[in-house]
Amino acid sequence: MGTQEIEIQVNGQPLRATVAVEATLLDVLRNELGVVEVKNGCGQGDCGACTVLLDGDAVNSCLTLAVQADGRQVTTVKGLGSPEAPHPLQESFVAHGAVQCGFCSSGMVLSAASLMKQNPTPTRAEIREAISGNLCRCTGYTKIVDAIEEVANNARLLEERAS
């Protein structure tokens, strides 16, 4: 089919690769660029383990062609926060025990971050809808929803104080 050179910003770092035009973003991130925090779950868009933010929106990287990311910003869970300065969602996931085996965690956190970018104070139902494309076999989702809801409630408090 052919190849194409792409340049993407991954967590703020410009990276270049020559990719097969049919290569998925997931394969290029993991196999060409060494971005292994992006998990390969089902490879069919069913589990959400491969979720990344593409220009701030959650996408399944297994369903996104790498050439579609050319010139765009990709954020993984490592780009959302750091061990020294974790994102509030990352802190809340730990505090609520929403991380068990950890396989789904990065996708869950990124899906929640995308939701909260669009709607900083989602309802519990909106949170459930936003993470509906992410499968978890360990937690039963309650702790995950609780963790996201806590961050949303804190945003509500800040919003109320500001008005």
Helices and strands as residue ranges (DSSP letters): E 3-10, E 13-20, H 25-27, I 28-32, E 51-54, E 57-60, G 66-69, E 73-75, H 77-80, H 88-95, H 105-118, H 124-130, H 142-162
